Amino acid sequence: MCCDIEGHLWQAYWEGNRIERICKNTGKIMHVINFPGAPRITSCCFGGEDMMTLYVTTAARGLDPASSEDLAQAGSLFKIKTDF
C-alpha cells in the first residue's frame, strides 16, 4: 500500500492482477489499474520529481511466465504516469 499526494490509498492485490485507488474520505474505489499478465502484484509506490509516477512491482516466484500468455508480465516492474 501507499498514499498519493492527495492522501488517497493505493492497494496492491497479490493474485488479484490489479491495484486500486481508494478515497481517503469515503473508502470507495476511485480507480482500478489491471495487470492481466501479472497476477502477483507485490507493491506500489510513487516517485519522480512531482511524485506523480506510480511504480508497481510484481512477482514471478512459483510461476513460469514462458508457459502462458496470462503470465507474460509476471516479475515485471511497471512505471505509470498518473494525472489526478
PDB file of N, CA, C and O in Angstrom:
ATOM      1  N   MET A   1       0.835  -1.181   0.000  1.00  0.00           N
ATOM      2  CA  MET A   1       0.000   0.000   0.000  1.00  0.00           C
ATOM      3  C   MET A   1       0.876   1.238   0.000  1.00  0.00           C
ATOM      4  O   MET A   1       2.017   1.221   0.460  1.00  0.00           O
ATOM      5  N   CYS A   2       0.312   2.306  -0.527  1.00  0.00           N
ATOM      6  CA  CYS A   2       0.959   3.612  -0.418  1.00  0.00           C
ATOM      7  C   CYS A   2      -0.120   4.676  -0.578  1.00  0.00           C
ATOM      8  O   CYS A   2      -1.253   4.375  -0.955  1.00  0.00           O
ATOM      9  N   CYS A   3       0.242   5.915  -0.288  1.00  0.00           N
ATOM     10  CA  CYS A   3      -0.670   7.049  -0.472  1.00  0.00           C
ATOM     11  C   CYS A   3      -0.114   7.979  -1.531  1.00  0.00           C
ATOM     12  O   CYS A   3       1.100   8.142  -1.659  1.00  0.00           O
ATOM     13  N   ASP A   4      -1.019   8.592  -2.293  1.00  0.00           N
ATOM     14  CA  ASP A   4      -0.597   9.559  -3.297  1.00  0.00           C
ATOM     15  C   ASP A   4      -0.532  10.951  -2.678  1.00  0.00           C
ATOM     16  O   ASP A   4      -0.784  11.115  -1.484  1.00  0.00           O
ATOM     17  N   ILE A   5      -0.191  11.960  -3.494  1.00  0.00           N
ATOM     18  CA  ILE A   5      -0.015  13.318  -2.956  1.00  0.00           C
ATOM     19  C   ILE A   5      -1.322  13.936  -2.477  1.00  0.00           C
ATOM     20  O   ILE A   5      -1.309  14.939  -1.762  1.00  0.00           O
ATOM     21  N   GLU A   6      -2.445  13.350  -2.861  1.00  0.00           N
ATOM     22  CA  GLU A   6      -3.740  13.825  -2.383  1.00  0.00           C
ATOM     23  C   GLU A   6      -4.201  13.076  -1.135  1.00  0.00           C
ATOM     24  O   GLU A   6      -5.255  13.386  -0.581  1.00  0.00           O
ATOM     25  N   GLY A   7      -3.423  12.098  -0.693  1.00  0.00           N
ATOM     26  CA  GLY A   7      -3.745  11.344   0.513  1.00  0.00           C
ATOM     27  C   GLY A   7      -4.611  10.122   0.298  1.00  0.00           C
ATOM     28  O   GLY A   7      -5.030   9.489   1.267  1.00  0.00           O
ATOM     29  N   HIS A   8      -4.889   9.772  -0.952  1.00  0.00           N
ATOM     30  CA  HIS A   8      -5.690   8.585  -1.235  1.00  0.00           C
ATOM     31  C   HIS A   8      -4.807   7.335  -1.187  1.00  0.00           C
ATOM     32  O   HIS A   8      -3.620   7.385  -1.509  1.00  0.00           O
ATOM     33  N   LEU A   9      -5.398   6.234  -0.786  1.00  0.00           N
ATOM     34  CA  LEU A   9      -4.687   4.967  -0.619  1.00  0.00           C
ATOM     35  C   LEU A   9      -4.648   4.193  -1.930  1.00  0.00           C
ATOM     36  O   LEU A   9      -5.642   4.129  -2.654  1.00  0.00           O
ATOM     37  N   TRP A  10      -3.487   3.604  -2.230  1.00  0.00           N
ATOM     38  CA  TRP A  10      -3.323   2.700  -3.367  1.00  0.00           C
ATOM     39  C   TRP A  10      -3.010   1.329  -2.791  1.00  0.00           C
ATOM     40  O   TRP A  10      -2.050   1.165  -2.038  1.00  0.00           O
ATOM     41  N   GLN A  11      -3.825   0.349  -3.151  1.00  0.00           N
ATOM     42  CA  GLN A  11      -3.714  -1.004  -2.614  1.00  0.00           C
ATOM     43  C   GLN A  11      -3.332  -1.968  -3.733  1.00  0.00           C
ATOM     44  O   GLN A  11      -3.986  -2.000  -4.776  1.00  0.00           O
ATOM     45  N   ALA A  12      -2.271  -2.755  -3.521  1.00  0.00           N
ATOM     46  CA  ALA A  12      -1.850  -3.790  -4.469  1.00  0.00           C
ATOM     47  C   ALA A  12      -2.475  -5.119  -4.066  1.00  0.00           C
ATOM     48  O   ALA A  12      -2.594  -5.416  -2.878  1.00  0.00           O
ATOM     49  N   TYR A  13      -2.876  -5.922  -5.055  1.00  0.00           N
ATOM     50  CA  TYR A  13      -3.544  -7.192  -4.784  1.00  0.00           C
ATOM     51  C   TYR A  13      -2.753  -8.381  -5.310  1.00  0.00           C
ATOM     52  O   TYR A  13      -2.679  -8.599  -6.519  1.00  0.00           O
ATOM     53  N   TRP A  14      -2.164  -9.146  -4.400  1.00  0.00           N
ATOM     54  CA  TRP A  14      -1.484 -10.406  -4.722  1.00  0.00           C
ATOM     55  C   TRP A  14      -2.542 -11.370  -5.233  1.00  0.00           C
ATOM     56  O   TRP A  14      -3.596 -11.514  -4.613  1.00  0.00           O
ATOM     57  N   GLU A  15      -2.282 -12.024  -6.338  1.00  0.00           N
ATOM     58  CA  GLU A  15      -3.223 -12.912  -7.018  1.00  0.00           C
ATOM     59  C   GLU A  15      -4.488 -12.164  -7.452  1.00  0.00           C
ATOM     60  O   GLU A  15      -5.523 -12.781  -7.703  1.00  0.00           O
ATOM     61  N   GLY A  16      -4.402 -10.853  -7.538  1.00  0.00           N
ATOM     62  CA  GLY A  16      -5.566 -10.060  -7.927  1.00  0.00           C
ATOM     63  C   GLY A  16      -5.394  -9.301  -9.225  1.00  0.00           C
ATOM     64  O   GLY A  16      -6.355  -8.716  -9.724  1.00  0.00           O
ATOM     65  N   ASN A  17      -4.203  -9.294  -9.783  1.00  0.00           N
ATOM     66  CA  ASN A  17      -3.930  -8.665 -11.076  1.00  0.00           C
ATOM     67  C   ASN A  17      -4.249  -7.170 -11.127  1.00  0.00           C
ATOM     68  O   ASN A  17      -4.458  -6.633 -12.214  1.00  0.00           O
ATOM     69  N   ARG A  18      -4.290  -6.492  -9.996  1.00  0.00           N
ATOM     70  CA  ARG A  18      -4.699  -5.089 -10.045  1.00  0.00           C
ATOM     71  C   ARG A  18      -4.183  -4.295  -8.852  1.00  0.00           C
ATOM     72  O   ARG A  18      -3.725  -4.846  -7.850  1.00  0.00           O
ATOM     73  N   ILE A  19      -4.276  -2.977  -9.004  1.00  0.00           N
ATOM     74  CA  ILE A  19      -4.150  -2.061  -7.875  1.00  0.00           C
ATOM     75  C   ILE A  19      -5.383  -1.165  -7.898  1.00  0.00           C
ATOM     76  O   ILE A  19      -5.976  -0.932  -8.951  1.00  0.00           O
ATOM     77  N   GLU A  20      -5.756  -0.673  -6.734  1.00  0.00           N
ATOM     78  CA  GLU A  20      -6.929   0.190  -6.633  1.00  0.00           C
ATOM     79  C   GLU A  20      -6.566   1.474  -5.893  1.00  0.00           C
ATOM     80  O   GLU A  20      -5.786   1.464  -4.940  1.00  0.00           O
ATOM     81  N   ARG A  21      -7.145   2.569  -6.350  1.00  0.00           N
ATOM     82  CA  ARG A  21      -7.040   3.847  -5.636  1.00  0.00           C
ATOM     83  C   ARG A  21      -8.316   3.989  -4.820  1.00  0.00           C
ATOM     84  O   ARG A  21      -9.420   3.936  -5.362  1.00  0.00           O
ATOM     85  N   ILE A  22      -8.158   4.168  -3.517  1.00  0.00           N
ATOM     86  CA  ILE A  22      -9.290   4.195  -2.599  1.00  0.00           C
ATOM     87  C   ILE A  22      -9.390   5.577  -1.967  1.00  0.00           C
ATOM     88  O   ILE A  22      -8.402   6.109  -1.460  1.00  0.00           O
ATOM     89  N   CYS A  23     -10.567   6.147  -1.998  1.00  0.00           N
ATOM     90  CA  CYS A  23     -10.798   7.503  -1.490  1.00  0.00           C
ATOM     91  C   CYS A  23     -10.523   7.587   0.005  1.00  0.00           C
ATOM     92  O   CYS A  23     -11.004   6.765   0.785  1.00  0.00           O
ATOM     93  N   LYS A  24      -9.749   8.583   0.390  1.00  0.00           N
ATOM     94  CA  LYS A  24      -9.394   8.762   1.799  1.00  0.00           C
ATOM     95  C   LYS A  24     -10.599   9.154   2.654  1.00  0.00           C
ATOM     96  O   LYS A  24     -10.589   8.930   3.864  1.00  0.00           O
ATOM     97  N   ASN A  25     -11.635   9.735   2.047  1.00  0.00           N
ATOM     98  CA  ASN A  25     -12.788  10.195   2.814  1.00  0.00           C
ATOM     99  C   ASN A  25     -13.923   9.181   2.884  1.00  0.00           C
ATOM    100  O   ASN A  25     -14.599   9.060   3.905  1.00  0.00           O
ATOM    101  N   THR A  26     -14.124   8.453   1.784  1.00  0.00           N
ATOM    102  CA  THR A  26     -15.287   7.564   1.723  1.00  0.00           C
ATOM    103  C   THR A  26     -14.934   6.082   1.767  1.00  0.00           C
ATOM    104  O   THR A  26     -15.784   5.250   2.086  1.00  0.00           O
ATOM    105  N   GLY A  27     -13.678   5.745   1.448  1.00  0.00           N
ATOM    106  CA  GLY A  27     -13.284   4.346   1.383  1.00  0.00           C
ATOM    107  C   GLY A  27     -13.731   3.654   0.106  1.00  0.00           C
ATOM    108  O   GLY A  27     -13.554   2.444  -0.040  1.00  0.00           O
ATOM    109  N   LYS A  28     -14.308   4.408  -0.819  1.00  0.00           N
ATOM    110  CA  LYS A  28     -14.776   3.840  -2.084  1.00  0.00           C
ATOM    111  C   LYS A  28     -13.640   3.790  -3.102  1.00  0.00           C
ATOM    112  O   LYS A  28     -12.728   4.616  -3.082  1.00  0.00           O
ATOM    113  N   ILE A  29     -13.718   2.808  -3.982  1.00  0.00           N
ATOM    114  CA  ILE A  29     -12.723   2.653  -5.036  1.00  0.00           C
ATOM    115  C   ILE A  29     -12.911   3.766  -6.063  1.00  0.00           C
ATOM    116  O   ILE A  29     -13.999   3.961  -6.604  1.00  0.00           O
ATOM    117  N   MET A  30     -11.827   4.487  -6.313  1.00  0.00           N
ATOM    118  CA  MET A  30     -11.864   5.601  -7.263  1.00  0.00           C
ATOM    119  C   MET A  30     -11.310   5.210  -8.628  1.00  0.00           C
ATOM    120  O   MET A  30     -11.743   5.735  -9.654  1.00  0.00           O
ATOM    121  N   HIS A  31     -10.361   4.297  -8.637  1.00  0.00           N
ATOM    122  CA  HIS A  31      -9.678   3.950  -9.881  1.00  0.00           C
ATOM    123  C   HIS A  31      -9.081   2.549  -9.735  1.00  0.00           C
ATOM    124  O   HIS A  31      -8.613   2.175  -8.659  1.00  0.00           O
ATOM    125  N   VAL A  32      -9.101   1.786 -10.815  1.00  0.00           N
ATOM    126  CA  VAL A  32      -8.507   0.455 -10.843  1.00  0.00           C
ATOM    127  C   VAL A  32      -7.560   0.379 -12.040  1.00  0.00           C
ATOM    128  O   VAL A  32      -7.905   0.796 -13.146  1.00  0.00           O
ATOM    129  N   ILE A  33      -6.365  -0.157 -11.803  1.00  0.00           N
ATOM    130  CA  ILE A  33      -5.429  -0.445 -12.890  1.00  0.00           C
ATOM    131  C   ILE A  33      -5.205  -1.947 -12.880  1.00  0.00           C
ATOM    132  O   ILE A  33      -4.749  -2.512 -11.887  1.00  0.00           O
ATOM    133  N   ASN A  34      -5.531  -2.588 -14.000  1.00  0.00           N
ATOM    134  CA  ASN A  34      -5.384  -4.034 -14.135  1.00  0.00           C
ATOM    135  C   ASN A  34      -4.056  -4.381 -14.788  1.00  0.00           C
ATOM    136  O   ASN A  34      -3.544  -3.637 -15.624  1.00  0.00           O
ATOM    137  N   PHE A  35      -3.514  -5.513 -14.395  1.00  0.00           N
ATOM    138  CA  PHE A  35      -2.265  -6.050 -14.936  1.00  0.00           C
ATOM    139  C   PHE A  35      -2.542  -7.492 -15.351  1.00  0.00           C
ATOM    140  O   PHE A  35      -2.197  -8.420 -14.620  1.00  0.00           O
ATOM    141  N   PRO A  36      -3.169  -7.694 -16.527  1.00  0.00           N
ATOM    142  CA  PRO A  36      -3.607  -9.035 -16.910  1.00  0.00           C
ATOM    143  C   PRO A  36      -2.499 -10.073 -17.024  1.00  0.00           C
ATOM    144  O   PRO A  36      -2.765 -11.258 -16.819  1.00  0.00           O
ATOM    145  N   GLY A  37      -1.283  -9.686 -17.337  1.00  0.00           N
ATOM    146  CA  GLY A  37      -0.191 -10.652 -17.468  1.00  0.00           C
ATOM    147  C   GLY A  37       0.662 -10.787 -16.233  1.00  0.00           C
ATOM    148  O   GLY A  37       1.709 -11.434 -16.268  1.00  0.00           O
ATOM    149  N   ALA A  38       0.225 -10.180 -15.131  1.00  0.00           N
ATOM    150  CA  ALA A  38       1.000 -10.213 -13.887  1.00  0.00           C
ATOM    151  C   ALA A  38       0.053 -10.422 -12.710  1.00  0.00           C
ATOM    152  O   ALA A  38      -0.428  -9.449 -12.128  1.00  0.00           O
ATOM    153  N   PRO A  39      -0.221 -11.664 -12.354  1.00  0.00           N
ATOM    154  CA  PRO A  39      -1.212 -11.929 -11.309  1.00  0.00           C
ATOM    155  C   PRO A  39      -0.776 -11.551  -9.894  1.00  0.00           C
ATOM    156  O   PRO A  39      -1.612 -11.285  -9.031  1.00  0.00           O
ATOM    157  N   ARG A  40       0.522 -11.530  -9.667  1.00  0.00           N
ATOM    158  CA  ARG A  40       1.004 -11.307  -8.295  1.00  0.00           C
ATOM    159  C   ARG A  40       1.597  -9.908  -8.153  1.00  0.00           C
ATOM    160  O   ARG A  40       2.797  -9.704  -8.334  1.00  0.00           O
ATOM    161  N   ILE A  41       0.740  -8.959  -7.830  1.00  0.00           N
ATOM    162  CA  ILE A  41       1.177  -7.579  -7.602  1.00  0.00           C
ATOM    163  C   ILE A  41       1.742  -7.530  -6.188  1.00  0.00           C
ATOM    164  O   ILE A  41       1.072  -7.925  -5.234  1.00  0.00           O
ATOM    165  N   THR A  42       2.970  -7.049  -6.053  1.00  0.00           N
ATOM    166  CA  THR A  42       3.623  -7.095  -4.751  1.00  0.00           C
ATOM    167  C   THR A  42       3.640  -5.760  -4.021  1.00  0.00           C
ATOM    168  O   THR A  42       3.507  -5.721  -2.798  1.00  0.00           O
ATOM    169  N   SER A  43       3.801  -4.668  -4.757  1.00  0.00           N
ATOM    170  CA  SER A  43       3.934  -3.383  -4.092  1.00  0.00           C
ATOM    171  C   SER A  43       3.700  -2.249  -5.073  1.00  0.00           C
ATOM    172  O   SER A  43       3.779  -2.431  -6.288  1.00  0.00           O
ATOM    173  N   CYS A  44       3.411  -1.081  -4.529  1.00  0.00           N
ATOM    174  CA  CYS A  44       3.300   0.125  -5.348  1.00  0.00           C
ATOM    175  C   CYS A  44       3.823   1.301  -4.531  1.00  0.00           C
ATOM    176  O   CYS A  44       3.694   1.334  -3.307  1.00  0.00           O
ATOM    177  N   CYS A  45       4.420   2.272  -5.239  1.00  0.00           N
ATOM    178  CA  CYS A  45       4.902   3.483  -4.575  1.00  0.00           C
ATOM    179  C   CYS A  45       5.000   4.605  -5.603  1.00  0.00           C
ATOM    180  O   CYS A  45       5.062   4.353  -6.806  1.00  0.00           O
ATOM    181  N   PHE A  46       5.015   5.817  -5.129  1.00  0.00           N
ATOM    182  CA  PHE A  46       5.117   6.978  -6.002  1.00  0.00           C
ATOM    183  C   PHE A  46       6.524   7.537  -5.963  1.00  0.00           C
ATOM    184  O   PHE A  46       7.202   7.482  -4.938  1.00  0.00           O
ATOM    185  N   GLY A  47       6.957   8.080  -7.105  1.00  0.00           N
ATOM    186  CA  GLY A  47       8.271   8.688  -7.210  1.00  0.00           C
ATOM    187  C   GLY A  47       8.276   9.720  -8.317  1.00  0.00           C
ATOM    188  O   GLY A  47       7.229  10.136  -8.813  1.00  0.00           O
ATOM    189  N   GLY A  48       9.477  10.123  -8.694  1.00  0.00           N
ATOM    190  CA  GLY A  48       9.634  11.169  -9.699  1.00  0.00           C
ATOM    191  C   GLY A  48       9.673  12.524  -9.033  1.00  0.00           C
ATOM    192  O   GLY A  48       9.330  12.660  -7.859  1.00  0.00           O
ATOM    193  N   GLU A  49      10.090  13.521  -9.781  1.00  0.00           N
ATOM    194  CA  GLU A  49      10.215  14.873  -9.227  1.00  0.00           C
ATOM    195  C   GLU A  49       8.911  15.404  -8.669  1.00  0.00           C
ATOM    196  O   GLU A  49       8.902  16.101  -7.654  1.00  0.00           O
ATOM    197  N   ASP A  50       7.798  15.076  -9.335  1.00  0.00           N
ATOM    198  CA  ASP A  50       6.499  15.583  -8.898  1.00  0.00           C
ATOM    199  C   ASP A  50       5.687  14.551  -8.099  1.00  0.00           C
ATOM    200  O   ASP A  50       4.534  14.800  -7.747  1.00  0.00           O
ATOM    201  N   MET A  51       6.294  13.403  -7.820  1.00  0.00           N
ATOM    202  CA  MET A  51       5.631  12.311  -7.085  1.00  0.00           C
ATOM    203  C   MET A  51       4.325  11.874  -7.751  1.00  0.00           C
ATOM    204  O   MET A  51       3.366  11.499  -7.076  1.00  0.00           O
ATOM    205  N   MET A  52       4.305  11.929  -9.083  1.00  0.00           N
ATOM    206  CA  MET A  52       3.114  11.544  -9.840  1.00  0.00           C
ATOM    207  C   MET A  52       3.345  10.280 -10.668  1.00  0.00           C
ATOM    208  O   MET A  52       2.476   9.877 -11.440  1.00  0.00           O
ATOM    209  N   THR A  53       4.505   9.658 -10.511  1.00  0.00           N
ATOM    210  CA  THR A  53       4.795   8.424 -11.229  1.00  0.00           C
ATOM    211  C   THR A  53       4.601   7.258 -10.273  1.00  0.00           C
ATOM    212  O   THR A  53       5.226   7.194  -9.215  1.00  0.00           O
ATOM    213  N   LEU A  54       3.727   6.341 -10.660  1.00  0.00           N
ATOM    214  CA  LEU A  54       3.427   5.173  -9.842  1.00  0.00           C
ATOM    215  C   LEU A  54       4.284   4.007 -10.326  1.00  0.00           C
ATOM    216  O   LEU A  54       4.255   3.649 -11.503  1.00  0.00           O
ATOM    217  N   TYR A  55       5.034   3.429  -9.420  1.00  0.00           N
ATOM    218  CA  TYR A  55       5.842   2.246  -9.719  1.00  0.00           C
ATOM    219  C   TYR A  55       5.153   1.041  -9.087  1.00  0.00           C
ATOM    220  O   TYR A  55       4.756   1.073  -7.923  1.00  0.00           O
ATOM    221  N   VAL A  56       5.021  -0.018  -9.876  1.00  0.00           N
ATOM    222  CA  VAL A  56       4.332  -1.222  -9.419  1.00  0.00           C
ATOM    223  C   VAL A  56       5.246  -2.420  -9.656  1.00  0.00           C
ATOM    224  O   VAL A  56       5.721  -2.631 -10.772  1.00  0.00           O
ATOM    225  N   THR A  57       5.492  -3.202  -8.608  1.00  0.00           N
ATOM    226  CA  THR A  57       6.297  -4.406  -8.736  1.00  0.00           C
ATOM    227  C   THR A  57       5.389  -5.633  -8.721  1.00  0.00           C
ATOM    228  O   THR A  57       4.317  -5.638  -8.117  1.00  0.00           O
ATOM    229  N   THR A  58       5.865  -6.676  -9.414  1.00  0.00           N
ATOM    230  CA  THR A  58       5.126  -7.930  -9.474  1.00  0.00           C
ATOM    231  C   THR A  58       6.083  -9.091  -9.235  1.00  0.00           C
ATOM    232  O   THR A  58       7.299  -8.929  -9.340  1.00  0.00           O
ATOM    233  N   ALA A  59       5.545 -10.242  -8.920  1.00  0.00           N
ATOM    234  CA  ALA A  59       6.369 -11.419  -8.631  1.00  0.00           C
ATOM    235  C   ALA A  59       6.123 -12.517  -9.659  1.00  0.00           C
ATOM    236  O   ALA A  59       5.037 -12.642 -10.224  1.00  0.00           O
ATOM    237  N   ALA A  60       7.173 -13.308  -9.880  1.00  0.00           N
ATOM    238  CA  ALA A  60       7.068 -14.476 -10.753  1.00  0.00           C
ATOM    239  C   ALA A  60       7.377 -15.761  -9.997  1.00  0.00           C
ATOM    240  O   ALA A  60       7.311 -16.849 -10.568  1.00  0.00           O
ATOM    241  N   ARG A  61       7.710 -15.643  -8.728  1.00  0.00           N
ATOM    242  CA  ARG A  61       8.070 -16.817  -7.936  1.00  0.00           C
ATOM    243  C   ARG A  61       6.959 -17.856  -7.964  1.00  0.00           C
ATOM    244  O   ARG A  61       5.798 -17.555  -7.688  1.00  0.00           O
ATOM    245  N   GLY A  62       7.333 -19.066  -8.298  1.00  0.00           N
ATOM    246  CA  GLY A  62       6.372 -20.157  -8.364  1.00  0.00           C
ATOM    247  C   GLY A  62       5.564 -20.184  -9.647  1.00  0.00           C
ATOM    248  O   GLY A  62       4.696 -21.041  -9.817  1.00  0.00           O
ATOM    249  N   LEU A  63       5.841 -19.254 -10.553  1.00  0.00           N
ATOM    250  CA  LEU A  63       5.144 -19.196 -11.840  1.00  0.00           C
ATOM    251  C   LEU A  63       6.153 -19.417 -12.960  1.00  0.00           C
ATOM    252  O   LEU A  63       7.356 -19.242 -12.763  1.00  0.00           O
ATOM    253  N   ASP A  64       5.672 -19.793 -14.112  1.00  0.00           N
ATOM    254  CA  ASP A  64       6.529 -19.920 -15.287  1.00  0.00           C
ATOM    255  C   ASP A  64       5.991 -18.981 -16.359  1.00  0.00           C
ATOM    256  O   ASP A  64       5.140 -19.382 -17.153  1.00  0.00           O
ATOM    257  N   PRO A  65       6.480 -17.713 -16.398  1.00  0.00           N
ATOM    258  CA  PRO A  65       5.960 -16.734 -17.352  1.00  0.00           C
ATOM    259  C   PRO A  65       6.035 -17.197 -18.807  1.00  0.00           C
ATOM    260  O   PRO A  65       5.212 -16.779 -19.621  1.00  0.00           O
ATOM    261  N   ALA A  66       6.989 -18.038 -19.147  1.00  0.00           N
ATOM    262  CA  ALA A  66       7.118 -18.520 -20.522  1.00  0.00           C
ATOM    263  C   ALA A  66       6.041 -19.541 -20.887  1.00  0.00           C
ATOM    264  O   ALA A  66       5.839 -19.835 -22.065  1.00  0.00           O
ATOM    265  N   SER A  67       5.351 -20.080 -19.882  1.00  0.00           N
ATOM    266  CA  SER A  67       4.379 -21.147 -20.140  1.00  0.00           C
ATOM    267  C   SER A  67       3.000 -20.645 -20.561  1.00  0.00           C
ATOM    268  O   SER A  67       2.197 -21.416 -21.085  1.00  0.00           O
ATOM    269  N   SER A  68       2.723 -19.374 -20.338  1.00  0.00           N
ATOM    270  CA  SER A  68       1.381 -18.884 -20.611  1.00  0.00           C
ATOM    271  C   SER A  68       1.386 -17.389 -20.882  1.00  0.00           C
ATOM    272  O   SER A  68       2.115 -16.634 -20.238  1.00  0.00           O
ATOM    273  N   GLU A  69       0.575 -16.971 -21.832  1.00  0.00           N
ATOM    274  CA  GLU A  69       0.423 -15.552 -22.118  1.00  0.00           C
ATOM    275  C   GLU A  69      -0.176 -14.828 -20.915  1.00  0.00           C
ATOM    276  O   GLU A  69       0.085 -13.643 -20.710  1.00  0.00           O
ATOM    277  N   ASP A  70      -0.973 -15.533 -20.123  1.00  0.00           N
ATOM    278  CA  ASP A  70      -1.584 -14.948 -18.925  1.00  0.00           C
ATOM    279  C   ASP A  70      -0.547 -14.570 -17.869  1.00  0.00           C
ATOM    280  O   ASP A  70      -0.851 -13.818 -16.943  1.00  0.00           O
ATOM    281  N   LEU A  71       0.662 -15.084 -18.001  1.00  0.00           N
ATOM    282  CA  LEU A  71       1.731 -14.816 -17.026  1.00  0.00           C
ATOM    283  C   LEU A  71       2.892 -14.037 -17.642  1.00  0.00           C
ATOM    284  O   LEU A  71       3.944 -13.899 -17.017  1.00  0.00           O
ATOM    285  N   ALA A  72       2.712 -13.532 -18.850  1.00  0.00           N
ATOM    286  CA  ALA A  72       3.802 -12.918 -19.612  1.00  0.00           C
ATOM    287  C   ALA A  72       4.494 -11.755 -18.897  1.00  0.00           C
ATOM    288  O   ALA A  72       5.684 -11.530 -19.118  1.00  0.00           O
ATOM    289  N   GLN A  73       3.792 -11.024 -18.060  1.00  0.00           N
ATOM    290  CA  GLN A  73       4.374  -9.863 -17.377  1.00  0.00           C
ATOM    291  C   GLN A  73       4.760 -10.147 -15.922  1.00  0.00           C
ATOM    292  O   GLN A  73       5.201  -9.243 -15.213  1.00  0.00           O
ATOM    293  N   ALA A  74       4.600 -11.376 -15.480  1.00  0.00           N
ATOM    294  CA  ALA A  74       4.941 -11.736 -14.096  1.00  0.00           C
ATOM    295  C   ALA A  74       6.412 -11.437 -13.834  1.00  0.00           C
ATOM    296  O   ALA A  74       7.274 -11.777 -14.644  1.00  0.00           O
ATOM    297  N   GLY A  75       6.691 -10.808 -12.715  1.00  0.00           N
ATOM    298  CA  GLY A  75       8.060 -10.459 -12.350  1.00  0.00           C
ATOM    299  C   GLY A  75       8.519  -9.126 -12.903  1.00  0.00           C
ATOM    300  O   GLY A  75       9.693  -8.776 -12.784  1.00  0.00           O
ATOM    301  N   SER A  76       7.609  -8.376 -13.506  1.00  0.00           N
ATOM    302  CA  SER A  76       7.958  -7.094 -14.128  1.00  0.00           C
ATOM    303  C   SER A  76       7.807  -5.921 -13.169  1.00  0.00           C
ATOM    304  O   SER A  76       7.124  -6.005 -12.149  1.00  0.00           O
ATOM    305  N   LEU A  77       8.462  -4.834 -13.528  1.00  0.00           N
ATOM    306  CA  LEU A  77       8.302  -3.543 -12.863  1.00  0.00           C
ATOM    307  C   LEU A  77       7.576  -2.637 -13.836  1.00  0.00           C
ATOM    308  O   LEU A  77       7.973  -2.521 -14.995  1.00  0.00           O
ATOM    309  N   PHE A  78       6.509  -1.991 -13.373  1.00  0.00           N
ATOM    310  CA  PHE A  78       5.728  -1.089 -14.205  1.00  0.00           C
ATOM    311  C   PHE A  78       5.898   0.343 -13.722  1.00  0.00           C
ATOM    312  O   PHE A  78       6.007   0.598 -12.522  1.00  0.00           O
ATOM    313  N   LYS A  79       5.919   1.264 -14.659  1.00  0.00           N
ATOM    314  CA  LYS A  79       6.021   2.699 -14.383  1.00  0.00           C
ATOM    315  C   LYS A  79       4.836   3.367 -15.058  1.00  0.00           C
ATOM    316  O   LYS A  79       4.684   3.294 -16.277  1.00  0.00           O
ATOM    317  N   ILE A  80       3.985   4.028 -14.251  1.00  0.00           N
ATOM    318  CA  ILE A  80       2.751   4.613 -14.756  1.00  0.00           C
ATOM    319  C   ILE A  80       2.698   6.082 -14.367  1.00  0.00           C
ATOM    320  O   ILE A  80       2.770   6.414 -13.184  1.00  0.00           O
ATOM    321  N   LYS A  81       2.573   6.966 -15.357  1.00  0.00           N
ATOM    322  CA  LYS A  81       2.433   8.391 -15.082  1.00  0.00           C
ATOM    323  C   LYS A  81       0.975   8.666 -14.735  1.00  0.00           C
ATOM    324  O   LYS A  81       0.083   8.405 -15.543  1.00  0.00           O
ATOM    325  N   THR A  82       0.732   9.183 -13.558  1.00  0.00           N
ATOM    326  CA  THR A  82      -0.638   9.468 -13.126  1.00  0.00           C
ATOM    327  C   THR A  82      -0.977  10.933 -13.416  1.00  0.00           C
ATOM    328  O   THR A  82      -0.087  11.758 -13.622  1.00  0.00           O
ATOM    329  N   ASP A  83      -2.254  11.238 -13.427  1.00  0.00           N
ATOM    330  CA  ASP A  83      -2.708  12.608 -13.685  1.00  0.00           C
ATOM    331  C   ASP A  83      -3.997  12.894 -12.921  1.00  0.00           C
ATOM    332  O   ASP A  83      -5.041  13.129 -13.529  1.00  0.00           O
ATOM    333  N   PHE A  84      -3.927  12.875 -11.617  1.00  0.00           N
ATOM    334  CA  PHE A  84      -5.161  13.075 -10.844  1.00  0.00           C
ATOM    335  C   PHE A  84      -5.684  14.471 -11.076  1.00  0.00           C
ATOM    336  O   PHE A  84      -6.716  14.845 -10.518  1.00  0.00           O
TER     337      PHE A  84
END
